[in-house]
Amino acid sequence: MKIMIVTDAWEPQVNGVVRTLKNTTRELTALGHRVDLLTPLEFKTIPCPTYPEIRLSLFPKRKLHERIDGFAPDALHIATEGPLGMAARAYAIKHKLPFTTAYHTRFPEYVQARFGIPLAATYKFLHWFHKASLAVMAPTPVVKTDLEKFGFTNVVLWTRGVDLDIFHQMDSKVLNTARPIFLYVGRVAVEKNVEAFLKLDLPGSKWVAGEGPALAELKSRYPSVNYLGVLTQAELAKVYAAADVFVFPSRTDTFGLVLLEALACGTPVAAYPVTGPIDVLGDGGAGAMNEDLREACLEALKIDRNHARAWAERFSWTAASEQFAAHLKPLPRPSSFSEESAAA
């Protein structure tokens, strides 16, 4: 099957959406599918206000139409609600082409945290965007239920996985500070609630790996914390393996791929009992969840690293990608694209 995936989230961004799409593309290709990714790298872009790492594509309509026509996919998936996603949605609706979408991120909660915009207003936009989709893919049952409460229909599950070859247990000493070592990995932004971790009174030392708009301020406020920039996956695996506890302070993530990466390296997780950690950790004992994050961190120190790894092995990118492919909807045959375009 020829699958076109349209996404506004792509390199140089380092986040769960980009990793999900990269891993899914790799697995779909291994399964015999042909995947074409349409990303901002092909367009003129401007930095997103307050978030320059995110690039917004300018006037993508014409080139996007040409790319879809040229590839003539068997299935069209729109991964994000940005400029490219909007242009692809408009194209599909105009030409009466079925398409699927995904809900990767709790965007309304992020917008509320950053700009104070009410949740209802952003959910109204998202409902409009996704209502024409034949399948809205959500990462967990909790997120699926939440979307349905806001009036979303035809929400289906598309879970996530972890690369167990890259992320594995090893003897790593790349974090050579006082133990126990508590680690956060991810975007350093207000919606990730990183400060909730940094201000905790914990023994040992703290590390932060990642970049984002809140990094400079947090560095100035918490100079005793150790900071790393963006790392390759191989480097990141060594960092996870060197830590004693992975701390996940976010309350707004839909899944949290970093949870699986840490667990795969044998590092237990401390988190709040919210969507994301609940879905990944469940009652498996590979992490500690508590509204008192400090207590969760101290409890996680008691968890056996082998048990954390065993729990991560339950999650496979191959199974997740097969699930994704099963939700795709067939488009008209390639000849229909040129006919539709000529008539437009």
C-alpha positions in Angstrom: 0.0 0.0 0.0 1.2 3.5 -0.8 0.7 5.7 2.2 1.1 9.5 2.4 1.6 11.0 5.8 1.2 14.8 6.1 2.8 16.3 9.2 3.7 19.7 10.6 5.9 18.1 13.2 9.2 17.1 11.9 13.0 17.6 12.2 14.7 19.5 13.7 12.0 19.1 16.3 12.7 16.3 18.8 9.5 15.1 20.4 7.1 12.2 20.7 5.2 13.0 17.5 8.3 13.0 15.4 9.6 9.8 17.0 6.3 8.1 16.5 6.1 9.0 12.8 9.7 8.0 12.2 9.3 4.6 13.9 5.9 4.0 12.2 7.4 4.8 8.8 10.3 2.4 9.4 7.9 -0.4 10.5 5.4 0.2 7.7 8.3 0.0 5.2 9.5 -3.3 6.8 5.9 -4.6 6.4 6.1 -3.9 2.7 4.3 -0.6 2.5 5.6 2.5 0.6 5.5 5.6 2.8 5.9 9.2 1.6 6.2 11.9 4.3 5.1 15.4 3.5 6.9 17.7 6.0 7.8 21.4 6.5 11.3 20.6 5.2 9.8 21.0 1.7 8.4 24.4 2.2 9.3 27.9 3.2 8.7 28.3 6.9 8.6 30.8 9.7 9.2 30.1 13.4 6.1 29.5 15.6 5.6 32.5 17.9 7.0 31.7 21.4 8.2 28.3 20.1 10.9 28.9 17.4 11.9 25.3 17.2 8.5 24.6 15.5 8.5 25.8 11.9 5.2 26.8 10.2 4.9 26.2 6.5 4.0 29.2 4.4 1.5 29.0 1.5 1.7 25.2 1.1 -1.4 24.7 -1.0 0.0 24.4 -4.5 3.0 22.3 -3.7 1.0 20.1 -1.4 -1.5 19.4 -4.2 1.3 18.6 -6.6 2.9 16.2 -4.1 -0.3 14.3 -3.4 -1.1 14.1 -7.1 2.4 12.9 -8.0 2.6 10.2 -5.3 -1.1 9.1 -5.9 -1.3 7.3 -2.5 -3.6 4.5 -1.6 -4.2 6.1 1.8 -3.9 9.7 3.1 -3.1 10.3 6.8 -3.0 13.8 8.3 -0.9 13.7 11.4 -1.2 17.3 12.7 -3.5 20.3 12.7 -1.0 22.9 11.5 -0.7 24.6 8.2 0.2 21.4 6.2 -2.5 19.5 8.0 -5.1 22.2 7.2 -4.0 22.3 3.6 -4.2 18.6 3.2 -7.6 18.5 4.9 -9.0 21.1 2.5 -7.6 19.3 -0.5 -9.1 16.0 0.6 -12.5 17.5 1.3 -12.6 19.4 -2.0 -11.8 16.2 -3.9 -13.9 14.0 -1.8 -11.0 11.8 -0.7 -11.2 9.8 2.5 -8.5 10.4 5.0 -7.5 9.6 8.6 -6.2 11.9 11.3 -4.4 11.5 14.6 -4.6 13.2 18.0 -1.0 13.1 19.3 -0.9 16.0 21.8 -3.2 17.6 24.4 -3.0 20.8 22.4 -5.9 22.5 24.2 -4.2 22.1 27.5 -0.9 23.4 26.1 -2.6 26.5 24.7 -4.4 27.1 27.9 -1.1 26.8 29.9 0.7 29.2 27.5 -1.9 31.7 26.5 -4.8 31.3 28.9 -7.2 30.4 26.0 -10.2 28.3 27.4 -10.1 24.6 26.7 -13.6 24.7 25.1 -12.4 27.1 22.4 -9.5 25.0 21.3 -11.5 21.8 21.5 -14.1 23.4 19.3 -11.4 24.0 16.6 -10.1 20.5 17.0 -13.6 19.0 16.7 -14.1 20.9 13.5 -10.7 19.8 12.1 -11.2 16.1 12.8 -14.9 15.7 12.2 -14.3 15.0 8.5 -11.8 12.3 9.3 -13.0 8.7 8.8 -10.9 7.6 11.8 -9.3 9.8 14.5 -6.4 7.8 16.0 -5.8 8.3 19.7 -2.9 6.8 21.7 -4.8 5.5 24.7 -8.3 4.5 25.9 -8.3 7.4 28.3 -7.6 9.9 25.5 -10.2 8.2 23.3 -12.8 8.6 26.1 -11.8 12.2 26.7 -12.2 13.1 23.0 -15.6 11.4 22.8 -16.7 13.5 25.8 -16.0 16.6 23.6 -18.1 15.2 20.8 -15.5 13.5 18.7 -16.8 10.5 16.7 -15.1 7.5 15.2 -12.1 7.7 17.5 -9.9 4.6 17.3 -6.8 3.4 19.2 -3.3 3.6 17.8 -0.9 2.7 20.6 2.8 3.4 20.7 6.0 1.3 21.1 9.7 1.5 21.9 12.8 0.4 20.1 14.1 -2.3 22.4 17.4 -2.6 20.6 18.4 1.0 21.0 16.9 1.4 24.5 18.2 -1.5 26.7 19.9 -2.1 30.0 23.6 -1.4 30.1 26.4 -0.4 32.5 26.5 3.4 31.9 28.3 6.0 34.0 27.7 9.1 31.7 25.9 10.8 34.6 28.7 11.0 37.2 27.0 12.9 40.0 25.8 12.1 43.5 23.4 9.2 43.7 20.5 8.7 43.6 20.3 10.3 40.1 16.8 11.7 39.1 16.4 12.4 35.4 13.9 14.3 33.2 14.0 13.9 29.4 11.8 15.9 27.1 10.8 19.4 25.9 11.6 22.1 28.5 8.4 24.1 28.3 5.7 25.3 30.7 3.2 22.6 29.7 5.6 19.9 30.6 5.6 21.1 34.2 9.4 20.5 34.6 9.7 22.9 37.5 7.5 20.6 39.6 10.4 18.2 39.4 13.2 20.7 39.8 11.8 22.2 43.0 11.5 18.9 44.8 13.7 18.3 47.9 15.4 15.0 46.8 18.6 13.3 47.8 21.4 12.9 45.3 21.3 14.9 42.1 19.0 16.0 39.2 19.5 16.0 35.4 17.5 17.5 32.6 18.0 16.4 29.0 16.3 18.5 26.3 15.6 22.0 25.1 12.7 24.4 24.9 11.5 27.9 25.6 11.6 27.5 29.4 15.2 26.2 29.5 17.0 29.5 30.1 14.8 30.6 32.9 15.0 27.2 34.6 18.7 27.2 34.4 18.9 30.5 36.1 16.4 29.5 38.8 17.9 26.0 39.5 21.7 26.3 38.9 22.5 23.2 40.9 20.6 21.0 38.4 22.7 19.4 35.6 21.5 20.2 32.1 22.1 18.3 28.8 20.9 19.4 25.3 19.2 17.4 22.7 20.8 13.9 22.3 20.8 11.2 19.8 18.8 8.1 20.7 22.0 6.1 21.3 23.3 8.9 23.6 19.9 9.1 25.3 19.9 5.4 26.0 23.1 5.8 28.0 21.6 8.7 29.9 18.5 6.7 30.8 20.6 3.7 31.9 22.8 5.9 34.1 19.9 7.3 36.1 18.2 5.7 39.1 14.7 7.2 38.5 13.1 8.8 35.5 10.8 11.6 36.6 7.9 12.5 34.4 6.2 15.6 35.8 3.8 16.3 32.9 0.1 16.3 33.5 -0.9 16.9 29.9 0.8 14.2 27.8 -1.4 11.8 25.8 1.1 8.9 26.1 4.7 9.8 26.9 7.2 7.8 24.7 10.0 8.7 27.1 8.4 6.6 29.8 8.8 3.5 27.6 12.4 4.5 26.6 13.4 4.8 30.3 11.7 1.6 31.3 13.4 -0.2 28.4 16.8 0.9 29.8 15.7 -0.5 33.2 15.0 2.8 34.8 11.8 3.0 36.9 9.5 5.9 36.5 8.1 8.4 39.0 5.0 10.4 37.8 1.7 11.9 38.7 -1.3 9.5 38.3 -2.6 11.1 35.1 -3.2 10.1 31.5 0.0 8.9 30.0 1.7 7.4 33.0 -1.5 5.6 33.9 -1.8 4.1 30.4 1.9 3.2 30.2 2.5 2.0 33.8 -0.9 0.6 34.6 -0.6 -1.6 37.7 2.5 -3.3 36.5 4.8 -2.1 39.2 7.4 -0.6 36.9 6.8 2.9 38.2 5.4 4.8 41.1 2.5 7.3 40.7 1.5 9.7 43.4 0.1 13.2 43.6 3.1 13.8 45.9 5.8 13.6 43.2 8.5 13.5 45.8 7.0 10.4 47.4 6.7 8.8 43.9 10.4 9.5 43.3 11.5 7.9 46.6 9.1 4.9 46.0 10.5 4.4 42.5 14.0 3.9 43.9 12.8 0.6 45.4 11.7 -0.9 42.0 13.9 -3.6 40.5 15.4 -2.5 37.1 14.9 -5.9 35.6 11.1 -5.6 36.2 11.1 -2.1 34.6 12.7 -3.6 31.4 10.3 -6.6 31.4 7.4 -4.2 31.4 8.7 -2.2 28.5 9.0 -5.4 26.4 5.2 -5.5 26.3 5.2 -2.6 23.8 6.2 -3.2 20.2 6.4 -0.7 17.3 5.6 -3.5 14.8 2.2 -4.1 16.5 1.5 -0.4 16.8 2.3 0.1 13.1 0.1 -2.8 12.1 -2.7 -1.2 14.1 -2.1 2.1 12.3 -2.3 0.5 8.9 -5.5 -1.3 9.7 -7.2 2.1 10.4 -6.3 3.6 7.0 -9.0 4.2 4.5 -8.6 3.5 0.7 -8.4 6.4 -1.7 -9.5 6.4 -5.3 -7.1 4.7 -7.7 -4.1 6.9 -8.9 -5.9 7.8 -12.1 -8.6 9.5 -10.1 -6.1 12.1 -8.8 -5.3 13.5 -12.1 -8.9 13.5 -13.2 -9.9 15.3 -10.0 -7.1 17.8 -10.3 -7.9 18.6 -14.0 -11.5 19.3 -13.0 -10.5 21.6 -10.1 
